Amino acid sequence: MLLASPACKSEYPASGQQKVPGAGGGGEARPVKVAHVEQMPVGASVNVTGTLAAQDVATLSIKVPGRLSTVTVDLGSVVRRGQTVAQVEQQDYKLRVQQAEAALQQARARLGLQPQGDDDTFDPEVTGTVRQARAVLEEARQNRERVRALVESGVVARAEYEAADASFKVAQGKYQDAVEEIRNRQALLAQRRTELSLARQALADTVVVAPFDGLVQEKRASVGEYLGAAAPVVTIVRVNPLRFRGEVPERDAATVRAGQPVRVTVEGDRGLYSGRIVRLSPTINQENRVLVVEAEIANPGGLRPGGFARAEIVTNSGDVAVTVPANAVVTFAGIEKVITVENGKAKEKPITTGRRAETWTEILSGINVGEAVVLDPGNLQSGQPVNVVE
């Protein structure tokens, strides 16, 4: 394990502080169990404190004004993404949709399209208005050409050609007007289509839905209230994963990187929660000389945002340390020792310890790899005969 915790220590006096039967080399040998000092991969880590925060916090607001008709959640309610949490009265918005649909059908009919349908594409030349204007224009053109031939033959006066030409130009203008009219109707159709989309969107906006899985942190409106646009209804939080925000001392900042494993514990909870560093501040805080880091922590249940937490950031998972079992360490008057066996007798050795876990303690100096240390030495003292048992 890499989680740092106080090692199990035996609080008994050192040699010379208490006399027991068999001390000093005489008496019956005491049976003891031993373990050997060994090297083991324990990993390097940095311990930090910090605060748990929700991954996301969202205050859900109603997008359109209206009287609140439904609120389906309350404080602490579990919500799922896409779930309806509130709704305002819809009758007015449904009527607006019907009105927009009728206006759209009318605009389609004026263009010769079926009232129902989503395809608004058409050829302006096939509309009745344009066809009629084009027929008049074609007739005027043919009449002008006929009169021109008669004028050139000397059959009719030139004044008749000028009259026919004027009629042609009038028909040409009416044709252009007809095309422009159809274009205006086409633009009106597009406008009516947009108005219908807006009416339908307003109807959809009468419903408030959850944007993610989470819990209701606060209910901010009640059924029967008239709410304006953007009025808050509920606040929800995403609690899985949680966000851990901690401060790494400047001396350890260089060893911390994004992606490193993190193990989090909180007061009153025996669980160990795992995650990874996801964000680091680009600068060291000049006031307290710390690096702010954030980690995402899996939270299947139990942890609450806002709580105080301790975290162990594993900076080197392959680090090797000299260790002994935690129950081999004896502490008296602030001095840490282990008891070894030499020539059938107990012998105390002062040690310097480093990192600790529930089952092991790191030895920095005082004893070598391979030496045997007594487990649970209790009141065993130097010089006391011992008998190593399995």
TIZAFI-377703 format. One line per field, with one value per residue (C-alpha): x, y, z; residue in one letter; chain. Coordinates in nm, 4 decimals. Example, Ala and Ser with C-alpha at 12.3 -4.5 7.8 and 13.67 -1.06 7.14 Angstrom:
<markes>
x	c(1.2300 / 1.3670)
y	c(-0.4500 / -0.1060)
z	c(0.7800 / 0.7140)
resn	c(A / S)
chain	c(A / A)
</markes>
This chain:
<markes>
x	c(0.0000 / 0.1068 / -0.1331 / 0.0593 / -0.0752 / 0.0778 / 0.2714 / 0.1818 / 0.4360 / 0.4929 / 0.5178 / 0.7507 / 1.0665 / 1.4129 / 1.6887 / 1.7605 / 1.4210 / 1.2359 / 1.3545 / 1.1765 / 1.2387 / 1.5155 / 1.6738 / 2.0497 / 2.1118 / 1.9555 / 1.6213 / 1.4025 / 1.4219 / 1.1208 / 0.9616 / 0.9474 / 0.8520 / 1.0790 / 1.0691 / 1.3549 / 1.4390 / 1.3680 / 1.3528 / 1.0125 / 0.8572 / 0.6617 / 0.6514 / 0.7294 / 0.4355 / 0.3353 / 0.0716 / -0.1546 / -0.4744 / -0.7578 / -1.1282 / -1.3747 / -1.5903 / -1.8641 / -1.7449 / -2.0183 / -2.2727 / -2.5659 / -2.8506 / -3.1345 / -3.3534 / -3.6787 / -3.6150 / -3.9649 / -4.1999 / -4.4986 / -4.6651 / -4.4805 / -4.7073 / -4.4747 / -4.1601 / -4.0666 / -3.7614 / -3.6622 / -3.3548 / -3.1337 / -3.3291 / -3.1318 / -3.1663 / -3.0621 / -2.9503 / -3.2530 / -3.4970 / -3.7751 / -3.7354 / -3.9877 / -4.2422 / -4.4484 / -4.8055 / -4.8031 / -5.1475 / -5.0460 / -4.7400 / -4.9416 / -5.1812 / -4.8872 / -4.7663 / -5.1102 / -5.1200 / -4.7773 / -4.8780 / -5.1873 / -4.9823 / -4.7327 / -5.0063 / -5.1500 / -4.8097 / -4.7610 / -5.1039 / -5.0294 / -4.7353 / -4.9393 / -4.7914 / -4.9811 / -5.0682 / -4.9040 / -4.5408 / -4.1854 / -4.0453 / -4.0707 / -3.8707 / -4.0498 / -3.9969 / -4.1384 / -4.2042 / -4.4742 / -4.6865 / -5.0137 / -4.9245 / -4.5978 / -4.7447 / -5.0211 / -4.7809 / -4.5465 / -4.8310 / -4.9303 / -4.5672 / -4.5285 / -4.8459 / -4.7246 / -4.3878 / -4.5461 / -4.7815 / -4.4897 / -4.2995 / -4.6055 / -4.6635 / -4.2937 / -4.3164 / -4.6246 / -4.4556 / -4.1510 / -4.3868 / -4.5600 / -4.8953 / -4.9487 / -4.8204 / -4.5235 / -4.7499 / -4.9062 / -4.5626 / -4.4915 / -4.8210 / -4.7378 / -4.3897 / -4.5389 / -4.7769 / -4.4818 / -4.2908 / -4.5951 / -4.6305 / -4.2595 / -4.2955 / -4.5951 / -4.3967 / -4.1122 / -4.3676 / -4.5134 / -4.1716 / -4.0984 / -4.4320 / -4.3506 / -4.0111 / -4.1819 / -4.4208 / -4.1231 / -3.9544 / -4.2786 / -4.2936 / -3.9414 / -4.0435 / -4.3496 / -4.1348 / -3.8973 / -4.1866 / -4.3177 / -3.9739 / -3.9541 / -4.3022 / -4.2156 / -3.8888 / -4.0725 / -4.3098 / -4.0135 / -3.8527 / -4.1452 / -3.9779 / -3.6602 / -3.4425 / -3.1303 / -2.8122 / -2.6259 / -2.6634 / -2.6477 / -2.8243 / -3.0471 / -2.8576 / -3.1355 / -3.4976 / -3.5517 / -3.9120 / -4.2494 / -4.5556 / -4.7893 / -4.5211 / -4.5130 / -4.1564 / -3.9918 / -3.7519 / -3.4212 / -3.5696 / -3.3816 / -3.5750 / -3.3284 / -2.9540 / -2.8001 / -2.4495 / -2.2524 / -2.0847 / -1.9353 / -1.6569 / -1.5736 / -1.3110 / -1.0328 / -0.8515 / -0.5310 / -0.2140 / 0.1275 / 0.4218 / 0.6706 / 0.9464 / 0.7386 / 0.5881 / 0.8458 / 0.7494 / 0.3777 / 0.2409 / -0.0945 / -0.1995 / -0.0414 / -0.2553 / -0.4207 / -0.5712 / -0.8089 / -0.9371 / -1.1818 / -1.2619 / -1.5243 / -1.5015 / -1.2802 / -1.3021 / -1.0086 / -1.1062 / -0.8891 / -0.8381 / -0.5797 / -0.4331 / -0.6039 / -0.5050 / -0.2158 / -0.1797 / 0.0838 / 0.2354 / 0.3388 / 0.1243 / 0.3545 / 0.1707 / 0.1829 / 0.4352 / 0.2113 / 0.1085 / -0.2671 / -0.3639 / -0.6958 / -0.7793 / -1.0871 / -1.1929 / -1.4300 / -1.7218 / -1.9683 / -2.1384 / -2.0725 / -1.8447 / -2.0002 / -1.8750 / -1.7352 / -1.5740 / -1.2144 / -0.9941 / -0.6403 / -0.4752 / -0.1648 / -0.0235 / 0.1904 / 0.4832 / 0.6950 / 0.5174 / 0.8406 / 1.0406 / 1.2111 / 1.2577 / 1.4108 / 1.1197 / 1.0242 / 0.6777 / 0.5052 / 0.4632 / 0.8412 / 0.9045 / 0.9390 / 0.9135 / 1.0199 / 1.0818 / 1.0695 / 1.3409 / 1.2497 / 1.4124 / 1.3834 / 1.4920 / 1.7141 / 1.8371 / 2.2097 / 2.3483 / 2.0093 / 1.9583 / 1.7581 / 1.9449 / 1.7968 / 1.9016 / 1.8028 / 1.6665 / 1.5650 / 1.2296 / 1.0748 / 0.7442 / 0.4822 / 0.1837 / -0.0569 / 0.1633 / 0.5189 / 0.7623 / 1.0493 / 1.3978 / 1.6390 / 1.9274 / 2.0209 / 1.9644 / 2.0521 / 1.8571 / 1.8379 / 1.8589 / 1.5861 / 1.3678 / 1.1299 / 0.7598 / 0.5432 / 0.8383 / 0.6263 / 0.8515 / 1.1388 / 1.4738 / 1.8344 / 2.0165 / 1.7034 / 1.7251 / 1.4897 / 1.3818 / 1.2818 / 0.9682 / 0.7912)
y	c(0.0000 / 0.3561 / 0.5270 / 0.6979 / 0.6306 / 0.6057 / 0.2848 / 0.0471 / 0.0999 / -0.0623 / 0.1941 / 0.0185 / 0.1297 / 0.0630 / -0.1417 / -0.0613 / 0.1022 / -0.2089 / -0.5451 / -0.8578 / -1.2226 / -1.3541 / -1.0159 / -0.9949 / -1.3314 / -1.5766 / -1.7514 / -1.9311 / -1.8245 / -1.6312 / -1.7543 / -1.4810 / -1.4475 / -1.2584 / -1.1044 / -0.9978 / -0.6461 / -0.6283 / -0.3975 / -0.3491 / -0.1156 / 0.1397 / 0.4415 / 0.8025 / 1.0239 / 1.3716 / 1.4197 / 1.7241 / 1.8558 / 2.0171 / 2.0446 / 1.8352 / 2.0188 / 1.9220 / 1.8465 / 2.0733 / 2.3081 / 2.4311 / 2.6625 / 2.5644 / 2.8525 / 2.8730 / 3.0198 / 3.1617 / 3.3485 / 3.1700 / 3.0246 / 2.7267 / 2.4230 / 2.1375 / 2.0828 / 1.7153 / 1.7369 / 1.8721 / 1.9024 / 1.5940 / 1.4419 / 1.2288 / 1.3523 / 1.1972 / 1.3708 / 1.4719 / 1.4300 / 1.6901 / 1.8817 / 2.1643 / 2.3033 / 2.6189 / 2.6239 / 2.5437 / 2.6442 / 2.9907 / 2.8491 / 2.5722 / 2.8339 / 3.0272 / 2.7128 / 2.6597 / 3.0224 / 2.9915 / 2.6665 / 2.8337 / 3.1275 / 2.8883 / 2.6912 / 3.0136 / 3.1198 / 2.7813 / 2.7969 / 3.1378 / 2.9768 / 2.6869 / 2.4379 / 2.1873 / 2.3438 / 2.0541 / 1.9693 / 2.0562 / 2.1040 / 2.4706 / 2.4459 / 2.5332 / 2.6903 / 3.0467 / 3.0026 / 2.7420 / 2.9623 / 3.0888 / 3.4564 / 3.4238 / 3.1948 / 3.4442 / 3.7373 / 3.5386 / 3.4494 / 3.8171 / 3.9091 / 3.6467 / 3.7651 / 4.1254 / 4.0231 / 3.8334 / 4.1238 / 4.3657 / 4.1452 / 4.1130 / 4.4896 / 4.5479 / 4.3280 / 4.5154 / 4.8507 / 4.7365 / 4.6239 / 4.9640 / 4.8121 / 5.0013 / 5.3265 / 5.3354 / 5.4673 / 5.1230 / 4.9691 / 5.2212 / 5.1295 / 4.7578 / 4.8211 / 5.0138 / 4.7270 / 4.4879 / 4.6998 / 4.7183 / 4.3375 / 4.3029 / 4.5209 / 4.3212 / 4.0014 / 4.1420 / 4.2520 / 3.8998 / 3.7443 / 3.9956 / 3.9186 / 3.5481 / 3.6233 / 3.8269 / 3.5400 / 3.3050 / 3.5296 / 3.5439 / 3.1642 / 3.1473 / 3.3982 / 3.1949 / 2.8822 / 3.0604 / 3.1886 / 2.8346 / 2.7107 / 2.9867 / 2.9047 / 2.5374 / 2.6221 / 2.8452 / 2.5567 / 2.3239 / 2.5850 / 2.5627 / 2.2449 / 2.2499 / 1.9387 / 1.8256 / 1.8684 / 1.5908 / 1.3214 / 1.4712 / 1.5755 / 1.8716 / 2.1144 / 2.3735 / 2.4179 / 2.7847 / 2.8082 / 2.6552 / 2.5521 / 2.8455 / 3.1143 / 3.3337 / 3.3357 / 3.5691 / 3.4507 / 3.3256 / 3.2879 / 3.0158 / 2.7019 / 2.4488 / 2.4103 / 2.0696 / 1.9369 / 1.6558 / 1.4542 / 1.1653 / 1.2224 / 1.4789 / 1.7467 / 1.7515 / 2.0843 / 2.0734 / 2.2699 / 2.1123 / 2.2707 / 2.4413 / 2.1949 / 1.9090 / 2.0964 / 1.9753 / 1.6112 / 1.6551 / 1.6137 / 1.5662 / 1.2025 / 1.0891 / 0.8641 / 1.0173 / 0.8465 / 1.0483 / 0.9953 / 1.2022 / 1.2295 / 0.9837 / 0.7661 / 0.4582 / 0.4419 / 0.5051 / 0.6969 / 0.6869 / 0.9371 / 1.1219 / 1.4689 / 1.6495 / 2.0147 / 2.2132 / 2.5855 / 2.7334 / 2.9344 / 2.9002 / 3.1087 / 3.3844 / 3.4338 / 3.0821 / 2.9194 / 2.6356 / 2.4846 / 2.4427 / 2.1095 / 1.9510 / 1.5825 / 1.3945 / 1.1419 / 0.8532 / 0.8847 / 0.5963 / 0.7368 / 0.8826 / 1.1806 / 1.5262 / 1.8409 / 2.1000 / 1.8493 / 1.8566 / 1.5783 / 1.4446 / 1.3126 / 1.1149 / 1.1935 / 0.9046 / 1.0748 / 0.7619 / 0.4284 / 0.2319 / 0.3643 / 0.0953 / 0.1307 / -0.0697 / -0.1723 / -0.3686 / -0.4751 / -0.1920 / -0.4054 / -0.4496 / -0.0849 / 0.0072 / 0.3678 / 0.5035 / 0.8655 / 0.9615 / 0.7130 / 0.4464 / 0.1042 / -0.2496 / -0.5646 / -0.8113 / -1.1562 / -1.2186 / -1.5381 / -1.6327 / -1.3025 / -0.9886 / -0.6751 / -0.3290 / -0.1129 / 0.2535 / 0.3323 / 0.6288 / 0.5849 / 0.7400 / 0.6736 / 0.4633 / 0.2576 / 0.0330 / -0.2761 / -0.1430 / 0.1270 / 0.2564 / 0.2318 / 0.5087 / 0.3971 / 0.1737 / -0.1721 / -0.3593 / -0.5626 / -0.9301 / -0.8812 / -1.0433 / -0.8232 / -0.9383 / -0.8893 / -0.7534 / -0.7366 / -0.6032 / -0.5664 / -0.7697 / -0.6161 / -0.6378 / -0.9424 / -1.1427 / -1.5004 / -1.5646 / -1.8638 / -1.7959 / -1.9859 / -2.0147)
z	c(0.0000 / -0.0646 / 0.1707 / 0.4502 / 0.7984 / 1.1447 / 1.1891 / 1.4640 / 1.7420 / 2.0778 / 2.3576 / 2.6061 / 2.7836 / 2.6422 / 2.8094 / 3.1682 / 3.2277 / 3.3452 / 3.4741 / 3.3700 / 3.4403 / 3.2227 / 3.1536 / 3.1570 / 3.0011 / 3.2456 / 3.2690 / 3.0229 / 2.6576 / 2.5358 / 2.2121 / 1.9447 / 1.5823 / 1.3443 / 0.9983 / 0.7781 / 0.6710 / 0.2993 / 0.0038 / -0.1514 / -0.4076 / -0.2075 / -0.4376 / -0.3642 / -0.2760 / -0.1645 / 0.1035 / 0.0694 / 0.2202 / 0.0334 / -0.0304 / -0.2249 / -0.4763 / -0.7175 / -1.0684 / -1.2070 / -1.0514 / -1.2614 / -1.1714 / -1.4034 / -1.5178 / -1.7097 / -2.0556 / -2.1137 / -1.8794 / -1.7316 / -1.4250 / -1.2807 / -1.3072 / -1.2094 / -1.0027 / -0.9890 / -0.7588 / -0.4194 / -0.1999 / -0.2358 / -0.5239 / -0.7687 / -1.1272 / -1.4566 / -1.7706 / -1.9781 / -1.6885 / -1.6599 / -1.3331 / -1.3840 / -1.6302 / -1.6806 / -1.8123 / -2.1839 / -2.3143 / -2.4411 / -2.6134 / -2.7794 / -2.9222 / -3.0632 / -3.2366 / -3.3915 / -3.5060 / -3.6664 / -3.8387 / -3.9899 / -4.1165 / -4.2740 / -4.4488 / -4.5908 / -4.7219 / -4.8898 / -5.0514 / -5.2046 / -5.3816 / -5.5101 / -5.2619 / -5.0524 / -4.7126 / -4.5288 / -4.5895 / -4.4987 / -4.8510 / -4.9506 / -5.2736 / -5.6003 / -5.9446 / -5.9599 / -6.3327 / -6.2674 / -6.0404 / -6.1854 / -6.1480 / -6.3370 / -6.6042 / -6.6793 / -6.6983 / -6.9197 / -7.1591 / -7.1906 / -7.2502 / -7.5211 / -7.6943 / -7.6872 / -7.8278 / -8.1164 / -8.1917 / -8.1989 / -8.4433 / -8.6675 / -8.6745 / -8.7431 / -9.0537 / -9.1735 / -9.1213 / -9.3180 / -9.5989 / -9.5969 / -9.5127 / -9.1838 / -9.0432 / -8.8070 / -8.5308 / -8.5011 / -8.4400 / -8.1681 / -8.0008 / -8.0226 / -7.8794 / -7.5891 / -7.5171 / -7.5175 / -7.2678 / -7.0411 / -7.0524 / -6.9803 / -6.6706 / -6.5498 / -6.5917 / -6.3804 / -6.1206 / -6.1124 / -6.0591 / -5.7817 / -5.6186 / -5.6112 / -5.4612 / -5.1893 / -5.1218 / -5.1077 / -4.8502 / -4.6524 / -4.6565 / -4.5138 / -4.2465 / -4.1532 / -4.1348 / -3.8956 / -3.6845 / -3.6518 / -3.5439 / -3.2827 / -3.1533 / -3.1248 / -2.9493 / -2.7021 / -2.6294 / -2.5728 / -2.3464 / -2.1052 / -1.9794 / -1.7677 / -1.8020 / -1.6180 / -1.8264 / -1.6418 / -1.3767 / -1.0307 / -0.7110 / -0.6318 / -0.4112 / -0.3828 / -0.4891 / -0.5711 / -0.6949 / -0.6109 / -0.8090 / -0.8766 / -0.8932 / -1.2027 / -1.3294 / -1.5728 / -1.8386 / -1.6913 / -1.3414 / -1.1441 / -1.0531 / -0.9070 / -0.8572 / -0.9262 / -0.8702 / -1.0302 / -0.7538 / -0.9504 / -1.0172 / -0.7514 / -0.7871 / -0.5255 / -0.4994 / -0.2966 / -0.2317 / -0.2882 / -0.1019 / -0.3301 / -0.2369 / -0.3847 / -0.6787 / -0.9309 / -0.8711 / -0.9386 / -1.2912 / -1.4579 / -1.4791 / -1.1518 / -0.9266 / -0.6213 / -0.3171 / -0.1031 / 0.2516 / 0.4543 / 0.8234 / 0.9402 / 0.6300 / 0.6167 / 0.2392 / 0.0089 / -0.3052 / -0.6153 / -0.8931 / -1.1008 / -1.1226 / -1.4108 / -1.3705 / -1.2230 / -1.1727 / -1.4059 / -1.1186 / -0.7551 / -0.5216 / -0.3991 / -0.0712 / 0.0716 / -0.1682 / -0.2838 / -0.6159 / -0.6595 / -0.8173 / -0.9055 / -0.9280 / -1.0402 / -0.7762 / -0.8392 / -0.5999 / -0.6253 / -0.3165 / 0.0254 / -0.0346 / -0.0258 / -0.1983 / 0.0389 / 0.2736 / 0.3956 / 0.2571 / 0.2627 / -0.0501 / -0.1351 / -0.4780 / -0.6053 / -0.7756 / -0.8372 / -0.8282 / -0.8842 / -0.5867 / -0.3728 / 0.0040 / 0.2909 / 0.5132 / 0.8212 / 0.9352 / 1.1202 / 1.4331 / 1.4648 / 1.5594 / 1.9279 / 2.0469 / 2.3860 / 2.4791 / 2.1128 / 2.0134 / 1.7582 / 1.7743 / 1.6502 / 1.8338 / 1.6532 / 1.7550 / 1.7997 / 1.9523 / 2.0911 / 2.2717 / 2.1993 / 2.0933 / 2.0508 / 1.7553 / 1.7202 / 1.3752 / 1.1642 / 0.9919 / 0.6854 / 0.5181 / 0.6883 / 0.5871 / 0.7692 / 0.7360 / 0.6901 / 0.7963 / 0.5856 / 0.7437 / 0.6497 / 0.8749 / 1.1674 / 1.0216 / 0.7040 / 0.4518 / 0.5536 / 0.9301 / 1.1390 / 1.3591 / 1.6319 / 1.5681 / 1.8497 / 2.0933 / 2.3802 / 2.6887 / 2.5398 / 2.6383 / 2.5247 / 2.6542 / 2.7212 / 2.5831 / 2.2924 / 2.0901 / 1.7319 / 1.6356 / 1.3023)
resn	c(M / L / L / A / S / P / A / C / K / S / E / Y / P / A / S / G / Q / Q / K / V / P / G / A / G / G / G / G / E / A / R / P / V / K / V / A / H / V / E / Q / M / P / V / G / A / S / V / N / V / T / G / T / L / A / A / Q / D / V / A / T / L / S / I / K / V / P / G / R / L / S / T / V / T / V / D / L / G / S / V / V / R / R / G / Q / T / V / A / Q / V / E / Q / Q / D / Y / K / L / R / V / Q / Q / A / E / A / A / L / Q / Q / A / R / A / R / L / G / L / Q / P / Q / G / D / D / D / T / F / D / P / E / V / T / G / T / V / R / Q / A / R / A / V / L / E / E / A / R / Q / N / R / E / R / V / R / A / L / V / E / S / G / V / V / A / R / A / E / Y / E / A / A / D / A / S / F / K / V / A / Q / G / K / Y / Q / D / A / V / E / E / I / R / N / R / Q / A / L / L / A / Q / R / R / T / E / L / S / L / A / R / Q / A / L / A / D / T / V / V / V / A / P / F / D / G / L / V / Q / E / K / R / A / S / V / G / E / Y / L / G / A / A / A / P / V / V / T / I / V / R / V / N / P / L / R / F / R / G / E / V / P / E / R / D / A / A / T / V / R / A / G / Q / P / V / R / V / T / V / E / G / D / R / G / L / Y / S / G / R / I / V / R / L / S / P / T / I / N / Q / E / N / R / V / L / V / V / E / A / E / I / A / N / P / G / G / L / R / P / G / G / F / A / R / A / E / I / V / T / N / S / G / D / V / A / V / T / V / P / A / N / A / V / V / T / F / A / G / I / E / K / V / I / T / V / E / N / G / K / A / K / E / K / P / I / T / T / G / R / R / A / E / T / W / T / E / I / L / S / G / I / N / V / G / E / A / V / V / L / D / P / G / N / L / Q / S / G / Q / P / V / N / V / V / E)
chain	c(A / A / A / A / A / A / A / A / A / A / A / A / A / A / A / A / A / A / A / A / A / A / A / A / A / A / A / A / A / A / A / A / A / A / A / A / A / A / A / A / A / A / A / A / A / A / A / A / A / A / A / A / A / A / A / A / A / A / A / A / A / A / A / A / A / A / A / A / A / A / A / A / A / A / A / A / A / A / A / A / A / A / A / A / A / A / A / A / A / A / A / A / A / A / A / A / A / A / A / A / A / A / A / A / A / A / A / A / A / A / A / A / A / A / A / A / A / A / A / A / A / A / A / A / A / A / A / A / A / A / A / A / A / A / A / A / A / A / A / A / A / A / A / A / A / A / A / A / A / A / A / A / A / A / A / A / A / A / A / A / A / A / A / A / A / A / A / A / A / A / A / A / A / A / A / A / A / A / A / A / A / A / A / A / A / A / A / A / A / A / A / A / A / A / A / A / A / A / A / A / A / A / A / A / A / A / A / A / A / A / A / A / A / A / A / A / A / A / A / A / A / A / A / A / A / A / A / A / A / A / A / A / A / A / A / A / A / A / A / A / A / A / A / A / A / A / A / A / A / A / A / A / A / A / A / A / A / A / A / A / A / A / A / A / A / A / A / A / A / A / A / A / A / A / A / A / A / A / A / A / A / A / A / A / A / A / A / A / A / A / A / A / A / A / A / A / A / A / A / A / A / A / A / A / A / A / A / A / A / A / A / A / A / A / A / A / A / A / A / A / A / A / A / A / A / A / A / A / A / A / A / A / A / A / A / A / A / A / A / A / A / A / A / A / A / A / A / A / A / A / A / A / A / A / A / A / A / A / A / A / A / A / A / A / A / A / A / A / A / A / A / A / A / A / A / A / A / A / A / A / A / A / A / A / A / A / A / A / A / A)
</markes>
